[in-house]
Amino acid sequence: MRPVSRARRSEGTDHGSDQQGQGRHDEHEAQHAIERGRKVFVAKFIEANTTSLVTGPMTGLNDQIEAVEALGWHLDQFAVGEGQALTGERVAVICLFRRS
């Protein structure tokens, strides 16, 4: 995994991956971190991708980041890694969120 500069967003392709359940879990964990008085929250989001040669929006990732930011967190930095799974290619995005 290589670090990506502050708040620079990368593009990829979302092929209809159903991440609503995971998004709700991340949102719950982000809220729990607020209740514990945390100033930093780190989340791993995994996006399905059939090929890295295709570019386009990663709507599942968009939804997950927006859900966490809606709680008052701000995406500060992120890192991206790609890998193969039996069900296809996956992109993992590690996001570091901060609160004032």
C-alpha positions as CSV (number, residue, x, y, z in Angstrom):
1,M,0.0,0.0,0.0
2,R,1.3,3.4,-0.8
3,P,0.2,6.7,0.8
4,V,-1.7,9.2,-1.3
5,S,-1.4,12.9,-0.7
6,R,-4.0,14.7,1.4
7,A,-7.5,14.7,0.2
8,R,-6.6,13.6,-3.4
9,R,-9.3,11.3,-4.6
10,S,-8.6,8.5,-7.0
11,E,-11.1,7.1,-9.5
12,G,-12.1,3.6,-10.2
13,T,-15.1,1.6,-11.2
14,D,-18.0,0.5,-9.0
15,H,-19.8,-2.5,-10.5
16,G,-22.9,-2.4,-8.2
17,S,-21.2,-3.8,-5.1
18,D,-23.7,-3.9,-2.3
19,Q,-21.9,-2.1,0.6
20,Q,-24.9,-0.7,2.4
21,G,-24.5,-3.1,5.3
22,Q,-20.8,-2.3,5.7
23,G,-21.5,1.4,5.3
24,R,-23.9,1.3,8.2
25,H,-21.3,-0.6,10.3
26,D,-18.7,2.1,9.5
27,E,-21.2,4.8,10.3
28,H,-22.0,3.2,13.6
29,E,-18.3,2.8,14.5
30,A,-17.6,6.5,13.5
31,Q,-20.5,7.6,15.8
32,H,-19.1,5.4,18.6
33,A,-15.7,7.0,18.2
34,I,-17.3,10.4,18.7
35,E,-19.0,9.2,21.8
36,R,-15.6,8.0,23.2
37,G,-14.1,11.5,22.5
38,R,-11.8,10.3,19.7
39,K,-10.3,12.9,17.4
40,V,-9.1,10.4,14.8
41,F,-11.1,7.6,13.1
42,V,-9.5,5.1,10.6
43,A,-11.8,3.0,8.4
44,K,-11.0,0.4,5.7
45,F,-13.4,0.5,2.8
46,I,-13.3,-2.3,0.2
47,E,-14.6,-1.7,-3.3
48,A,-15.2,-4.5,-5.9
49,N,-13.7,-3.8,-9.3
50,T,-13.7,-6.1,-12.3
51,T,-10.7,-4.5,-13.9
52,S,-8.2,-1.8,-13.0
53,L,-8.1,-0.8,-16.6
54,V,-11.5,0.9,-16.4
55,T,-12.0,4.2,-14.7
56,G,-15.2,5.7,-13.3
57,P,-16.9,6.6,-10.1
58,M,-16.6,4.4,-7.0
59,T,-20.2,5.0,-5.8
60,G,-20.0,2.6,-2.9
61,L,-16.9,4.3,-1.6
62,N,-18.6,7.7,-2.2
63,D,-21.5,6.7,-0.1
64,Q,-19.3,5.3,2.8
65,I,-17.1,8.4,3.0
66,E,-20.1,10.8,2.8
67,A,-21.9,8.8,5.6
68,V,-18.8,9.2,7.9
69,E,-18.4,12.9,7.0
70,A,-22.1,13.5,7.7
71,L,-21.3,12.8,11.3
72,G,-18.8,15.6,11.5
73,W,-15.6,13.8,10.5
74,H,-13.3,15.2,7.8
75,L,-11.4,12.9,5.4
76,D,-7.8,13.9,6.0
77,Q,-5.7,11.3,4.2
78,F,-6.1,7.9,2.6
79,A,-4.1,5.1,1.1
80,V,-5.1,2.6,-1.6
81,G,-4.2,-1.1,-2.2
82,E,-5.4,-3.5,-4.9
83,G,-5.6,-7.2,-4.6
84,Q,-7.1,-10.3,-6.2
85,A,-9.8,-12.4,-4.5
86,L,-11.6,-15.6,-5.7
87,T,-14.5,-13.4,-6.6
88,G,-12.5,-10.8,-8.5
89,E,-10.3,-7.7,-8.0
90,R,-10.7,-5.7,-4.8
91,V,-9.6,-2.2,-4.0
92,A,-9.0,-1.4,-0.3
93,V,-9.0,2.2,0.8
94,I,-7.8,3.1,4.3
95,C,-9.3,6.4,5.2
96,L,-8.1,8.6,8.1
97,F,-10.8,11.0,9.3
98,R,-10.3,13.8,11.8
99,R,-12.5,15.9,14.0
100,S,-11.7,19.4,15.3
